[in-house]
Amino acid sequence: MTEAMWEAEVGDDVLGDDPTVNALQEKVARLFGMEDALFCASGTLTNQLAIRAHTQPGSDVICDKNSHIYLYEGGGIMLNSLSSVKLLDGNRGRITAEQIAEVISPEDDIHSTVTRLISLENTMNKGGGSYYDINEIKSIRQICWDRKIPLHLDGARLFNALVETGETPRQYGQLFDSISICLSKGLGCPVGSLLLGSRQVITKARRFRKVMGGGWRQAGFLAAAGIYALDNHIGRLKEDHMRARVIGGIFSDKPEVQEVYPVDTNIVIIRLQNTISEVEYVQKLASLDIKAVSFGKNLVRFVTHLDFTDDHLTELKKRLS
Ligand SMILES: Cc1ncc(COP(=O)(O)O)c(C=O)c1O
């Protein structure tokens, strides 16, 4: 990857003149069968640009109560888009067509916000890497068509879902109006996310990115890493999932652990007994040089990725025995 980065041909992406950025955007748009794509510095930026492009001030966005766009993007829906949220209580972050249909705001009600976006997350970070049944997404899509509301996907870890289900990016491209994918998580790039959508959505997003100061130059060095990752790092995500399942098994035997969430992909969430706080437990793990994050009351999260090998797994078992 680093060799590909050093060899990249670069230019000014603010002017649309960076050949490697253009190649990455074209590659990903083709992969998903979508019209256009925009390379950005982070998944927060691609999500926020999508929300900004789809909504107007006074809108609401329907999403799960644990969505990244709501919990972890600094109130961006309100700050960047002057819009509100309607939060649903999903099954490990997965919301249903039925739940959505119940809360769509009636457009002619002046008392209410106007629903202008529905946003799903797949895989779901707070749900412990859970992923959707595509049939549920199809039912949600139908509602979006019927009510003329765009559908966005926070697909920061979409490829983790795809390697498990055998579904294709193209199937997802047909179901969503915009998709954000991250290159910097399981795919192992130093930086980078892409927003995919129609030419119209991406044109708007490009303008908002510039306004927010997110236009960049010589970004081709980073885009080259993305091209390398897409060519070489998708298939191997399954290895991360296998190691995550082993980690889940290790923690299920620990006396401090009350519950391990089902391990579906590369995220392991454990719920602790009340005998130790999540902060203390993370500190205890850090003293063994095991990195985890506290993830809400009694919850700790572990993530596997391409730098976590079988040797690390063996070492982890040893340190926890
Ligand atoms: C589901 C999800 N969406 C979006 C993001 C944001 O990505 P970034 O950290 O690149 O802003 C994250 C980051 O962890 C995430 O887990």
The ligand as an ORCA input file, in Angstrom:
! r2SCAN-3c Opt
* xyz 0 1
  C     -20.714      3.383     11.580
  C     -19.757      4.533     11.469
  N     -20.045      5.532     10.647
  C     -19.230      6.584     10.489
  C     -18.060      6.666     11.183
  C     -17.200      7.893     11.022
  O     -15.993      7.658     10.452
  P     -14.763      8.685     10.709
  O     -14.170      8.281     12.011
  O     -13.882      8.432      9.533
  O     -15.317     10.054     10.742
  C     -17.702      5.645     12.076
  C     -16.449      5.719     12.834
  O     -16.160      4.926     13.696
  C     -18.585      4.550     12.221
  O     -18.316      3.544     13.072
*
